[in-house]
Amino acid sequence: MNNQDIEVARAYHEATKLSYINLANKPPLYKSYGSLPRVFLPSGPPPPEMPVLQAVAGERSSGGSVTLDALARILFYSAGLTRKRVLPVAGEVHYRAAASAGALFPVELYLVCQDIPGLAAGVYHFAPAELSLQRLREGDYRGRLLQATANHPEVATAPVTLICTAIFWRSAWKYRERGYRYCFWDTGTILANLLAVASDLGLPARVVAGFLDSQVDHLLGVESGHEAAICLVPLGIGSGSPPGVDTLDLSSLPDHGLPEPEGRIVYPEMLRAHAASSLATQEEVAAWRKLPAGEHGPGVEDVNEAQRTPLDNHRPPSSSLGEAILGRGSTRRFARQSISAAHLNAILVSSTRAIPADFRGRHGAGLLDVYVIVNAVDGLASGSYYFSSGRGELELLREGGLREEAGHLCFEQALGADASAVAFFMADLEWVLGRYGNRGYRAAQLEAGIVGGNMYLCAHGLGLGATGMTFYDDEVTEFFSPHAAGKSLMFLTALGVKDRQNRVRPFRSRVGVLLDSLARGAGGTPTASGG
Protein backbone atom coordinates (compact mmCIF):
# COMPACT_ATOMS: atom_id res chain seq x y z
CA MET A 1 0.00 0.00 0.00
CA ASN A 2 1.35 3.43 -0.95
CA ASN A 3 0.30 6.97 -1.75
CA GLN A 4 -0.78 6.01 -5.26
CA ASP A 5 -3.16 3.31 -4.03
CA ILE A 6 -6.08 5.68 -4.45
CA GLU A 7 -8.74 3.03 -3.82
CA VAL A 8 -8.00 3.34 -0.08
CA ALA A 9 -9.09 6.97 0.11
CA ARG A 10 -12.05 6.34 -2.18
CA ALA A 11 -13.21 3.35 -0.12
CA TYR A 12 -12.87 5.30 3.14
CA HIS A 13 -14.88 8.20 1.72
CA GLU A 14 -17.69 5.91 0.56
CA ALA A 15 -17.74 4.04 3.87
CA THR A 16 -18.07 7.22 5.94
CA LYS A 17 -20.78 9.03 3.99
CA LEU A 18 -23.84 10.12 5.95
CA SER A 19 -27.27 9.58 4.45
CA TYR A 20 -30.76 8.59 5.44
CA ILE A 21 -31.64 4.89 5.43
CA ASN A 22 -31.71 3.58 1.88
CA LEU A 23 -35.43 3.14 1.24
CA ALA A 24 -34.71 1.45 -2.10
CA ASN A 25 -33.33 -1.69 -0.43
CA LYS A 26 -35.86 -1.98 2.41
CA PRO A 27 -36.72 -5.68 2.76
CA PRO A 28 -40.35 -6.75 2.25
CA LEU A 29 -42.51 -7.31 5.35
CA TYR A 30 -43.87 -10.63 4.11
CA LYS A 31 -42.49 -13.78 2.55
CA SER A 32 -44.18 -15.25 -0.48
CA TYR A 33 -44.04 -18.92 -1.44
CA GLY A 34 -45.85 -18.45 -4.72
CA SER A 35 -48.05 -21.36 -5.73
CA LEU A 36 -47.30 -23.75 -2.88
CA PRO A 37 -50.51 -25.24 -1.40
CA ARG A 38 -52.39 -23.04 1.06
CA VAL A 39 -54.65 -23.81 3.98
CA PHE A 40 -56.72 -20.80 4.99
CA LEU A 41 -57.26 -20.58 8.71
CA PRO A 42 -60.70 -19.79 10.17
CA SER A 43 -61.18 -16.04 9.78
CA GLY A 44 -62.07 -13.76 12.67
CA PRO A 45 -60.71 -16.00 15.43
CA PRO A 46 -62.45 -15.09 18.72
CA PRO A 47 -60.29 -13.06 21.10
CA PRO A 48 -58.83 -14.74 24.21
CA GLU A 49 -61.04 -13.92 27.18
CA MET A 50 -58.79 -14.68 30.18
CA PRO A 51 -57.78 -11.57 32.18
CA VAL A 52 -54.41 -10.50 30.86
CA LEU A 53 -52.57 -10.61 34.21
CA GLN A 54 -53.59 -14.23 34.77
CA ALA A 55 -52.75 -15.25 31.19
CA VAL A 56 -49.30 -13.64 31.30
CA ALA A 57 -48.61 -15.25 34.69
CA GLY A 58 -49.26 -18.66 33.13
CA GLU A 59 -52.49 -19.52 34.96
CA ARG A 60 -53.71 -22.01 32.39
CA SER A 61 -57.36 -22.74 31.69
CA SER A 62 -58.63 -26.29 31.92
CA GLY A 63 -57.15 -28.65 29.36
CA GLY A 64 -57.60 -27.67 25.74
CA SER A 65 -56.78 -29.45 22.51
CA VAL A 66 -54.85 -28.50 19.39
CA THR A 67 -57.38 -27.81 16.66
CA LEU A 68 -57.33 -25.68 13.54
CA ASP A 69 -59.37 -23.05 15.41
CA ALA A 70 -56.87 -23.06 18.29
CA LEU A 71 -53.94 -22.67 15.88
CA ALA A 72 -55.71 -19.79 14.16
CA ARG A 73 -56.15 -18.01 17.49
CA ILE A 74 -52.54 -18.58 18.56
CA LEU A 75 -51.04 -17.50 15.23
CA PHE A 76 -53.31 -14.48 14.74
CA TYR A 77 -52.94 -13.12 18.28
CA SER A 78 -49.18 -13.76 18.29
CA ALA A 79 -48.04 -12.53 14.89
CA GLY A 80 -51.15 -11.80 12.84
CA LEU A 81 -52.05 -8.67 10.90
CA THR A 82 -54.60 -7.07 13.21
CA ARG A 83 -55.45 -3.88 11.27
CA LYS A 84 -54.38 -1.49 8.52
CA ARG A 85 -54.44 2.30 8.39
CA VAL A 86 -53.71 4.77 5.63
CA LEU A 87 -51.69 7.67 7.02
CA PRO A 88 -51.27 10.95 5.11
CA VAL A 89 -47.47 10.82 5.26
CA ALA A 90 -46.63 7.11 5.44
CA GLY A 91 -49.35 5.60 3.27
CA GLU A 92 -50.74 2.16 4.21
CA VAL A 93 -49.40 0.97 7.56
CA HIS A 94 -49.78 -2.61 8.80
CA TYR A 95 -50.27 -3.27 12.51
CA ARG A 96 -49.38 -6.65 13.97
CA ALA A 97 -50.37 -8.42 17.18
CA ALA A 98 -46.96 -8.05 18.86
CA ALA A 99 -44.58 -5.10 19.07
CA SER A 100 -41.58 -4.90 16.75
CA ALA A 101 -38.61 -2.51 16.83
CA GLY A 102 -39.09 0.00 14.05
CA ALA A 103 -42.15 -1.97 12.83
CA LEU A 104 -39.75 -4.10 10.75
CA PHE A 105 -41.14 -7.50 11.85
CA PRO A 106 -38.09 -9.71 11.23
CA VAL A 107 -39.71 -12.81 12.79
CA GLU A 108 -41.44 -15.54 10.77
CA LEU A 109 -43.50 -18.42 12.18
CA TYR A 110 -43.52 -22.01 10.92
CA LEU A 111 -45.13 -25.14 12.28
CA VAL A 112 -44.40 -28.85 12.07
CA CYS A 113 -47.41 -31.02 12.89
CA GLN A 114 -49.04 -34.42 12.84
CA ASP A 115 -52.45 -34.86 11.24
CA ILE A 116 -54.91 -32.42 12.83
CA PRO A 117 -58.57 -32.21 11.73
CA GLY A 118 -58.54 -29.82 8.79
CA LEU A 119 -54.74 -29.81 8.54
CA ALA A 120 -52.67 -32.66 7.11
CA ALA A 121 -49.31 -33.49 8.67
CA GLY A 122 -46.55 -31.32 7.26
CA VAL A 123 -44.21 -28.37 7.54
CA TYR A 124 -46.01 -25.05 7.08
CA HIS A 125 -45.21 -21.34 6.91
CA PHE A 126 -47.63 -18.85 8.47
CA ALA A 127 -48.68 -16.00 6.14
CA PRO A 128 -50.00 -13.28 8.48
CA ALA A 129 -51.35 -10.98 5.76
CA GLU A 130 -53.87 -13.56 4.60
CA LEU A 131 -54.14 -15.73 7.74
CA SER A 132 -53.10 -18.88 5.95
CA LEU A 133 -50.58 -21.69 6.14
CA GLN A 134 -48.50 -22.63 3.10
CA ARG A 135 -47.31 -26.21 3.04
CA LEU A 136 -43.57 -26.52 2.45
CA ARG A 137 -43.31 -30.27 3.04
CA GLU A 138 -45.99 -32.98 3.18
CA GLY A 139 -45.86 -35.64 5.89
CA ASP A 140 -45.12 -35.91 9.60
CA TYR A 141 -41.65 -34.44 10.12
CA ARG A 142 -41.87 -34.21 13.91
CA GLY A 143 -39.30 -37.01 14.13
CA ARG A 144 -36.79 -34.68 12.49
CA LEU A 145 -37.40 -32.10 15.20
CA LEU A 146 -37.01 -34.80 17.81
CA GLN A 147 -33.59 -35.63 16.38
CA ALA A 148 -32.66 -31.94 16.21
CA THR A 149 -33.53 -31.48 19.90
CA ALA A 150 -31.74 -34.64 21.11
CA ASN A 151 -35.07 -36.33 21.94
CA HIS A 152 -36.58 -33.46 23.87
CA PRO A 153 -39.45 -35.11 25.80
CA GLU A 154 -41.88 -32.24 25.23
CA VAL A 155 -41.19 -32.08 21.51
CA ALA A 156 -41.84 -35.83 21.47
CA THR A 157 -45.34 -35.51 22.94
CA ALA A 158 -46.56 -32.34 21.18
CA PRO A 159 -48.89 -32.65 18.17
CA VAL A 160 -47.47 -29.42 16.77
CA THR A 161 -44.27 -27.46 17.28
CA LEU A 162 -44.09 -23.82 16.26
CA ILE A 163 -40.74 -22.44 15.09
CA CYS A 164 -39.70 -18.79 15.20
CA THR A 165 -37.09 -17.65 12.69
CA ALA A 166 -35.50 -14.25 12.15
CA ILE A 167 -34.71 -12.63 8.82
CA PHE A 168 -31.64 -10.69 9.88
CA TRP A 169 -31.63 -8.15 7.07
CA ARG A 170 -35.11 -6.87 7.99
CA SER A 171 -33.73 -5.60 11.27
CA ALA A 172 -30.16 -4.81 10.15
CA TRP A 173 -31.51 -2.61 7.34
CA LYS A 174 -32.18 0.05 9.98
CA TYR A 175 -30.26 -1.03 13.06
CA ARG A 176 -27.10 -2.49 11.45
CA GLU A 177 -25.07 -4.89 13.66
CA ARG A 178 -27.22 -4.07 16.67
CA GLY A 179 -30.19 -5.47 14.74
CA TYR A 180 -29.20 -8.97 15.87
CA ARG A 181 -30.33 -8.07 19.38
CA TYR A 182 -33.58 -6.67 18.05
CA CYS A 183 -34.38 -10.00 16.37
CA PHE A 184 -34.45 -11.66 19.80
CA TRP A 185 -36.44 -8.85 21.39
CA ASP A 186 -39.02 -9.10 18.61
CA THR A 187 -39.13 -12.89 18.95
CA GLY A 188 -39.70 -12.39 22.67
CA THR A 189 -42.69 -10.09 22.22
CA ILE A 190 -44.29 -12.66 19.91
CA LEU A 191 -43.57 -15.43 22.42
CA ALA A 192 -45.14 -13.36 25.21
CA ASN A 193 -48.39 -13.24 23.22
CA LEU A 194 -48.11 -16.87 22.16
CA LEU A 195 -47.59 -18.24 25.67
CA ALA A 196 -50.42 -16.08 27.07
CA VAL A 197 -52.86 -17.22 24.36
CA ALA A 198 -51.82 -20.84 24.95
CA SER A 199 -52.63 -20.35 28.65
CA ASP A 200 -56.06 -19.02 27.71
CA LEU A 201 -56.65 -22.10 25.55
CA GLY A 202 -55.36 -24.51 28.19
CA LEU A 203 -52.50 -25.72 26.00
CA PRO A 204 -49.16 -26.52 27.67
CA ALA A 205 -46.27 -24.87 25.80
CA ARG A 206 -42.52 -24.44 26.32
CA VAL A 207 -39.79 -22.39 24.67
CA VAL A 208 -36.97 -24.64 23.45
CA ALA A 209 -33.78 -22.73 22.63
CA GLY A 210 -31.46 -25.77 22.42
CA PHE A 211 -31.49 -27.52 19.04
CA LEU A 212 -29.30 -28.35 16.06
CA ASP A 213 -29.47 -25.13 14.07
CA SER A 214 -28.49 -26.52 10.68
CA GLN A 215 -31.04 -29.35 10.85
CA VAL A 216 -33.95 -27.10 11.75
CA ASP A 217 -32.95 -24.50 9.15
CA HIS A 218 -32.69 -27.18 6.48
CA LEU A 219 -36.09 -28.61 7.39
CA LEU A 220 -37.60 -25.15 6.85
CA GLY A 221 -35.62 -24.54 3.68
CA VAL A 222 -33.92 -21.38 4.97
CA GLU A 223 -30.32 -20.32 4.51
CA SER A 224 -28.79 -19.56 7.89
CA GLY A 225 -26.92 -16.45 6.75
CA HIS A 226 -30.21 -14.79 5.74
CA GLU A 227 -32.88 -16.36 7.93
CA ALA A 228 -32.37 -18.71 10.86
CA ALA A 229 -34.36 -20.52 13.53
CA ILE A 230 -34.37 -18.78 16.91
CA CYS A 231 -36.48 -21.13 19.03
CA LEU A 232 -39.04 -23.94 18.98
CA VAL A 233 -42.32 -24.02 20.89
CA PRO A 234 -43.92 -27.46 21.35
CA LEU A 235 -47.65 -26.87 21.81
CA GLY A 236 -50.25 -29.11 23.45
CA ILE A 237 -47.50 -31.04 25.21
CA GLY A 238 -48.60 -34.53 26.20
CA SER A 239 -51.42 -34.84 23.67
CA GLY A 240 -49.57 -35.81 20.51
CA SER A 241 -49.06 -39.22 18.99
CA PRO A 242 -45.44 -40.47 19.15
CA PRO A 243 -43.52 -39.38 16.05
CA GLY A 244 -41.96 -42.23 14.14
CA VAL A 245 -38.49 -42.38 12.66
CA ASP A 246 -39.36 -41.12 9.21
CA THR A 247 -37.78 -41.61 5.83
CA LEU A 248 -39.43 -38.53 4.37
CA ASP A 249 -37.85 -36.39 1.70
CA LEU A 250 -35.49 -33.70 2.99
CA SER A 251 -34.34 -32.34 -0.35
CA SER A 252 -34.01 -28.61 -0.77
CA LEU A 253 -37.24 -26.73 -1.22
CA PRO A 254 -37.82 -25.37 -4.74
CA ASP A 255 -38.86 -21.91 -3.53
CA HIS A 256 -37.52 -20.48 -0.28
CA GLY A 257 -39.86 -17.49 -0.41
CA LEU A 258 -37.17 -14.88 0.16
CA PRO A 259 -35.62 -13.41 -3.00
CA GLU A 260 -32.10 -12.07 -2.64
CA PRO A 261 -32.65 -8.36 -1.97
CA GLU A 262 -30.72 -5.86 -4.04
CA GLY A 263 -28.39 -3.79 -1.95
CA ARG A 264 -28.48 -6.07 1.09
CA ILE A 265 -25.54 -5.27 3.36
CA VAL A 266 -23.78 -8.08 5.17
CA TYR A 267 -22.77 -7.32 8.76
CA PRO A 268 -20.07 -9.86 9.65
CA GLU A 269 -20.33 -9.38 13.43
CA MET A 270 -23.99 -10.37 13.35
CA LEU A 271 -23.36 -13.51 11.30
CA ARG A 272 -20.30 -14.40 13.38
CA ALA A 273 -22.30 -14.12 16.61
CA HIS A 274 -25.01 -16.39 15.24
CA ALA A 275 -22.60 -18.98 13.86
CA ALA A 276 -20.58 -19.04 17.10
CA SER A 277 -23.72 -19.64 19.16
CA SER A 278 -25.03 -22.49 16.99
CA LEU A 279 -25.14 -26.06 18.29
CA ALA A 280 -23.65 -28.66 15.96
CA THR A 281 -24.00 -32.02 17.77
CA GLN A 282 -26.69 -33.83 19.71
CA GLU A 283 -24.27 -34.00 22.63
CA GLU A 284 -24.17 -30.19 22.76
CA VAL A 285 -27.98 -30.02 22.65
CA ALA A 286 -28.35 -32.61 25.39
CA ALA A 287 -25.78 -30.78 27.54
CA TRP A 288 -27.68 -27.51 27.06
CA ARG A 289 -30.88 -29.09 28.37
CA LYS A 290 -29.24 -31.04 31.20
CA LEU A 291 -27.55 -28.15 32.92
CA PRO A 292 -27.75 -28.71 36.68
CA ALA A 293 -31.12 -27.49 37.92
CA GLY A 294 -31.08 -24.34 39.98
CA GLU A 295 -27.76 -22.98 38.76
CA HIS A 296 -28.00 -19.31 38.03
CA GLY A 297 -25.83 -16.25 37.96
CA PRO A 298 -24.86 -14.07 40.90
CA GLY A 299 -27.77 -11.96 42.03
CA VAL A 300 -30.41 -13.98 40.15
CA GLU A 301 -32.84 -15.36 42.70
CA ASP A 302 -33.91 -18.97 43.00
CA VAL A 303 -36.89 -18.84 45.33
CA ASN A 304 -38.89 -21.91 46.27
CA GLU A 305 -42.48 -21.71 45.06
CA ALA A 306 -43.69 -21.79 48.66
CA GLN A 307 -41.67 -18.62 49.33
CA ARG A 308 -43.12 -16.68 46.42
CA THR A 309 -45.69 -13.96 46.97
CA PRO A 310 -49.12 -15.36 45.96
CA LEU A 311 -50.19 -13.95 42.62
CA ASP A 312 -53.65 -12.90 43.77
CA ASN A 313 -52.32 -10.70 46.60
CA HIS A 314 -53.81 -7.27 45.86
CA ARG A 315 -53.83 -7.96 42.11
CA PRO A 316 -55.94 -5.33 40.35
CA PRO A 317 -58.54 -6.32 37.76
CA SER A 318 -57.36 -6.29 34.14
CA SER A 319 -59.01 -6.41 30.74
CA SER A 320 -59.15 -9.57 28.67
CA LEU A 321 -56.05 -10.75 26.85
CA GLY A 322 -57.78 -10.23 23.51
CA GLU A 323 -58.61 -6.61 24.33
CA ALA A 324 -55.02 -5.96 25.38
CA ILE A 325 -53.58 -7.43 22.18
CA LEU A 326 -56.00 -5.75 19.78
CA GLY A 327 -55.72 -2.40 21.57
CA ARG A 328 -51.96 -2.54 21.97
CA GLY A 329 -49.68 0.00 20.40
CA SER A 330 -46.30 1.44 21.26
CA THR A 331 -46.58 4.58 23.34
CA ARG A 332 -44.91 7.62 21.77
CA ARG A 333 -45.49 10.02 24.67
CA PHE A 334 -46.26 9.61 28.36
CA ALA A 335 -48.32 12.12 30.32
CA ARG A 336 -46.02 12.43 33.36
CA GLN A 337 -48.86 11.22 35.59
CA SER A 338 -48.60 8.79 38.48
CA ILE A 339 -49.63 5.16 38.38
CA SER A 340 -50.46 3.11 41.45
CA ALA A 341 -47.94 0.93 43.25
CA ALA A 342 -50.42 -1.95 42.89
CA HIS A 343 -50.35 -1.58 39.09
CA LEU A 344 -46.57 -1.45 38.94
CA ASN A 345 -46.23 -4.46 41.24
CA ALA A 346 -48.79 -6.46 39.24
CA ILE A 347 -46.89 -5.76 36.01
CA LEU A 348 -43.52 -6.70 37.51
CA VAL A 349 -44.74 -9.86 39.27
CA SER A 350 -46.88 -11.22 36.41
CA SER A 351 -44.29 -10.44 33.72
CA THR A 352 -41.42 -12.25 35.42
CA ARG A 353 -43.36 -15.11 37.00
CA ALA A 354 -43.89 -17.87 34.47
CA ILE A 355 -41.62 -18.24 31.45
CA PRO A 356 -41.53 -21.93 30.54
CA ALA A 357 -38.19 -22.31 28.76
CA ASP A 358 -35.33 -24.79 28.64
CA PHE A 359 -32.86 -22.15 29.86
CA ARG A 360 -34.74 -21.35 33.08
CA GLY A 361 -33.51 -22.92 36.30
CA ARG A 362 -35.13 -24.61 39.28
CA HIS A 363 -38.42 -22.98 40.35
CA GLY A 364 -38.28 -20.92 37.16
CA ALA A 365 -35.19 -18.88 38.03
CA GLY A 366 -34.18 -16.93 34.95
CA LEU A 367 -31.07 -15.27 33.59
CA LEU A 368 -32.15 -11.71 34.33
CA ASP A 369 -32.24 -9.22 37.16
CA VAL A 370 -34.81 -6.43 36.98
CA TYR A 371 -33.96 -2.87 38.00
CA VAL A 372 -36.44 0.01 37.99
CA ILE A 373 -36.33 3.79 37.92
CA VAL A 374 -39.49 5.09 39.58
CA ASN A 375 -40.50 8.58 38.47
CA ALA A 376 -44.14 8.79 39.55
CA VAL A 377 -45.72 5.87 41.41
CA ASP A 378 -48.18 6.55 44.22
CA GLY A 379 -46.87 5.15 47.48
CA LEU A 380 -43.29 4.75 46.26
CA ALA A 381 -40.48 7.24 46.64
CA SER A 382 -38.93 8.38 43.39
CA GLY A 383 -35.58 6.71 42.85
CA SER A 384 -33.82 3.59 41.60
CA TYR A 385 -34.80 0.10 42.76
CA TYR A 386 -33.94 -3.57 42.45
CA PHE A 387 -36.97 -5.83 41.96
CA SER A 388 -36.97 -9.20 43.74
CA SER A 389 -39.04 -11.39 41.42
CA GLY A 390 -39.21 -14.15 44.03
CA ARG A 391 -40.55 -11.98 46.83
CA GLY A 392 -42.41 -9.59 44.57
CA GLU A 393 -40.77 -6.62 46.28
CA LEU A 394 -38.85 -3.50 45.28
CA GLU A 395 -35.62 -2.70 47.16
CA LEU A 396 -34.70 0.98 47.19
CA LEU A 397 -31.16 1.64 45.95
CA ARG A 398 -31.14 5.41 45.65
CA GLU A 399 -33.85 7.92 46.50
CA GLY A 400 -34.46 11.11 44.54
CA GLY A 401 -35.88 12.49 41.31
CA LEU A 402 -34.20 10.76 38.36
CA ARG A 403 -36.29 11.78 35.35
CA GLU A 404 -33.36 13.47 33.60
CA GLU A 405 -31.14 10.44 34.19
CA ALA A 406 -33.85 8.08 32.94
CA GLY A 407 -34.28 10.09 29.74
CA HIS A 408 -30.54 10.10 29.17
CA LEU A 409 -30.10 6.36 29.77
CA CYS A 410 -32.94 5.69 27.31
CA PHE A 411 -30.78 7.10 24.51
CA GLU A 412 -31.84 10.68 25.14
CA GLN A 413 -35.55 10.02 24.66
CA ALA A 414 -38.36 11.86 26.41
CA LEU A 415 -40.17 8.56 26.96
CA GLY A 416 -37.73 7.57 29.69
CA ALA A 417 -38.06 10.91 31.44
CA ASP A 418 -41.85 11.12 31.15
CA ALA A 419 -42.69 7.51 32.06
CA SER A 420 -44.03 6.65 35.49
CA ALA A 421 -41.41 3.90 35.71
CA VAL A 422 -38.75 2.29 33.52
CA ALA A 423 -37.83 -1.39 33.97
CA PHE A 424 -34.32 -2.53 32.97
CA PHE A 425 -33.57 -6.24 32.35
CA MET A 426 -29.94 -7.04 33.12
CA ALA A 427 -27.81 -10.18 32.94
CA ASP A 428 -24.41 -11.15 34.30
CA LEU A 429 -23.07 -11.95 30.84
CA GLU A 430 -19.73 -13.24 32.08
CA TRP A 431 -21.54 -15.88 34.13
CA VAL A 432 -24.09 -16.60 31.39
CA LEU A 433 -21.42 -17.11 28.72
CA GLY A 434 -19.19 -19.09 31.03
CA ARG A 435 -21.99 -21.45 31.96
CA TYR A 436 -23.99 -21.71 28.73
CA GLY A 437 -21.46 -20.71 26.08
CA ASN A 438 -22.34 -18.26 23.31
CA ARG A 439 -25.82 -19.78 23.13
CA GLY A 440 -26.47 -18.18 26.52
CA TYR A 441 -26.33 -14.75 24.90
CA ARG A 442 -29.26 -15.70 22.69
CA ALA A 443 -31.17 -16.98 25.72
CA ALA A 444 -30.59 -13.82 27.77
CA GLN A 445 -31.74 -11.58 24.92
CA LEU A 446 -34.74 -13.83 24.25
CA GLU A 447 -35.81 -13.88 27.89
CA ALA A 448 -35.55 -10.08 28.00
CA GLY A 449 -37.80 -9.85 24.94
CA ILE A 450 -40.37 -12.14 26.56
CA VAL A 451 -40.39 -10.14 29.81
CA GLY A 452 -40.69 -6.91 27.82
CA GLY A 453 -43.55 -8.38 25.78
CA ASN A 454 -45.27 -9.48 28.97
CA MET A 455 -45.02 -5.94 30.31
CA TYR A 456 -46.58 -4.58 27.12
CA LEU A 457 -49.56 -6.89 27.61
CA CYS A 458 -49.94 -6.25 31.34
CA ALA A 459 -49.69 -2.47 30.96
CA HIS A 460 -52.32 -2.37 28.24
CA GLY A 461 -54.50 -4.74 30.24
CA LEU A 462 -54.43 -2.17 33.04
CA GLY A 463 -55.20 0.76 30.74
CA LEU A 464 -51.62 2.04 30.71
CA GLY A 465 -49.04 2.60 27.99
CA ALA A 466 -45.74 0.81 27.43
CA THR A 467 -42.84 0.94 25.05
CA GLY A 468 -39.42 -0.60 24.63
CA MET A 469 -36.49 1.44 23.38
CA THR A 470 -32.76 1.43 22.94
CA PHE A 471 -30.24 2.64 25.51
CA TYR A 472 -26.70 3.52 26.46
CA ASP A 473 -25.38 0.11 27.53
CA ASP A 474 -22.48 0.82 29.85
CA GLU A 475 -24.04 3.91 31.39
CA VAL A 476 -26.99 1.82 32.61
CA THR A 477 -24.59 -0.56 34.36
CA GLU A 478 -22.75 2.37 35.91
CA PHE A 479 -26.00 3.99 37.00
CA PHE A 480 -27.25 0.95 38.94
CA SER A 481 -23.83 0.08 40.37
CA PRO A 482 -22.53 -1.08 42.77
CA HIS A 483 -25.59 -3.38 42.90
CA ALA A 484 -25.46 -4.05 39.15
CA ALA A 485 -21.67 -4.11 38.80
CA GLY A 486 -20.63 -6.56 36.08
CA LYS A 487 -24.12 -6.87 34.61
CA SER A 488 -25.20 -5.92 31.10
CA LEU A 489 -28.52 -4.48 29.98
CA MET A 490 -30.44 -6.71 27.60
CA PHE A 491 -33.62 -4.66 27.12
CA LEU A 492 -35.87 -2.15 28.87
CA THR A 493 -39.54 -1.19 28.96
CA ALA A 494 -41.02 2.16 29.98
CA LEU A 495 -44.45 2.19 31.66
CA GLY A 496 -46.91 4.97 32.37
CA VAL A 497 -50.02 6.90 31.44
CA LYS A 498 -50.33 7.48 27.72
CA ASP A 499 -50.55 11.14 26.73
CA ARG A 500 -53.54 12.24 24.66
CA GLN A 501 -51.08 13.51 22.06
CA ASN A 502 -49.31 10.28 21.18
CA ARG A 503 -46.43 11.87 19.29
CA VAL A 504 -42.72 11.90 20.10
CA ARG A 505 -41.70 14.87 22.24
CA PRO A 506 -38.37 16.55 21.47
CA PHE A 507 -36.02 16.04 24.40
CA ARG A 508 -32.52 16.73 25.56
CA SER A 509 -31.59 15.82 29.12
CA ARG A 510 -29.41 17.96 31.34
CA VAL A 511 -27.06 14.98 31.48
CA GLY A 512 -26.75 14.95 27.70
CA VAL A 513 -26.18 18.70 27.56
CA LEU A 514 -23.43 18.42 30.18
CA LEU A 515 -21.73 15.54 28.36
CA ASP A 516 -21.81 17.53 25.12
CA SER A 517 -20.22 20.47 26.92
CA LEU A 518 -17.51 18.26 28.38
CA ALA A 519 -16.79 16.84 24.95
CA ARG A 520 -16.22 20.39 23.74
CA GLY A 521 -13.71 21.02 26.54
CA ALA A 522 -15.83 22.53 29.30
CA GLY A 523 -15.19 21.64 32.94
CA GLY A 524 -17.68 19.85 35.20
CA THR A 525 -18.73 16.50 36.55
CA PRO A 526 -21.27 14.19 34.83
CA THR A 527 -24.19 13.21 37.06
CA ALA A 528 -25.73 10.27 35.19
CA SER A 529 -24.40 7.56 37.47
CA GLY A 530 -25.28 6.40 40.96
CA GLY A 531 -26.85 3.16 42.21
Stockholm file with secondary structure:
# STOCKHOLM 1.0

chainA/1-531         MNNQDIEVARAYHEATKLSYINLANKPPLYKSYGSLPRVFLPSGPPPPEMPVLQAVAGERSSGGSVTLDALARILFYSAGLTRKRVLPVAGEVHYRAAASAGALFPVELYLVCQDIPGLAAGVYHFAPAELSLQRLREGDYRGRLLQATANHPEVATAPVTLICTAIFWRSAWKYRERGYRYCFWDTGTILANLLAVASDLGLPARVVAGFLDSQVDHLLGVESGHEAAICLVPLGIGSGSPPGVDTLDLSSLPDHGLPEPEGRIVYPEMLRAHAASSLATQEEVAAWRKLPAGEHGPGVEDVNEAQRTPLDNHRPPSSSLGEAILGRGSTRRFARQSISAAHLNAILVSSTRAIPADFRGRHGAGLLDVYVIVNAVDGLASGSYYFSSGRGELELLREGGLREEAGHLCFEQALGADASAVAFFMADLEWVLGRYGNRGYRAAQLEAGIVGGNMYLCAHGLGLGATGMTFYDDEVTEFFSPHAAGKSLMFLTALGVKDRQNRVRPFRSRVGVLLDSLARGAGGTPTASGG
#=GR chainA/1-531 SS CCTTCTHHHHHHHHHTCCCCCCGGGCCCSSCCCTTSCEEECCSSCCCCCSBHHHHHTTCCCSCCCCCHHHHHHHHHHHHCEEEEEEETTTEEEEEESSCCGGGCCCEEEEEEECCBTTBCSEEEEEETTTTEEEEEEESCCHHHHHHHTTSCHHHHTCSEEEEEEEEHHHHHHHHGGGHHHHHHHHHHHHHHHHHHHHHHHTCCBCBBCCSBHHHHHHHHTCCTTTEEEEEEEEESTTCSCCCCCCCCCCCCCSCCSCCCCTTCCCCHHHHHHHHHTCBCSHHHHHHHHTSCTTCCCTTCCCCCGGGSCCTTTTCCCCCBHHHHHHTCCCCSCBCCCCEEHHHHHHHHHHHHHCCCBTTCCGGGCCSCEEEEEESSEETSCSEEEEEETTTTEEEEEEESCCHHHHHHHTTSCHHHHHSSEEEEEEECHHHHHHHHCTHHHHHHHHHHHHHHHHHHHHHHHTTCEEEECCCCHHHHHHHHTTTTTTCEEEEEEEEECBCSSCSCCCCCCHHHHHHHHHHTTCCCCCCCCCC
#=GC SS_cons         CCTTCTHHHHHHHHHTCCCCCCGGGCCCSSCCCTTSCEEECCSSCCCCCSBHHHHHTTCCCSCCCCCHHHHHHHHHHHHCEEEEEEETTTEEEEEESSCCGGGCCCEEEEEEECCBTTBCSEEEEEETTTTEEEEEEESCCHHHHHHHTTSCHHHHTCSEEEEEEEEHHHHHHHHGGGHHHHHHHHHHHHHHHHHHHHHHHTCCBCBBCCSBHHHHHHHHTCCTTTEEEEEEEEESTTCSCCCCCCCCCCCCCSCCSCCCCTTCCCCHHHHHHHHHTCBCSHHHHHHHHTSCTTCCCTTCCCCCGGGSCCTTTTCCCCCBHHHHHHTCCCCSCBCCCCEEHHHHHHHHHHHHHCCCBTTCCGGGCCSCEEEEEESSEETSCSEEEEEETTTTEEEEEEESCCHHHHHHHTTSCHHHHHSSEEEEEEECHHHHHHHHCTHHHHHHHHHHHHHHHHHHHHHHHTTCEEEECCCCHHHHHHHHTTTTTTCEEEEEEEEECBCSSCSCCCCCCHHHHHHHHHHTTCCCCCCCCCC
//
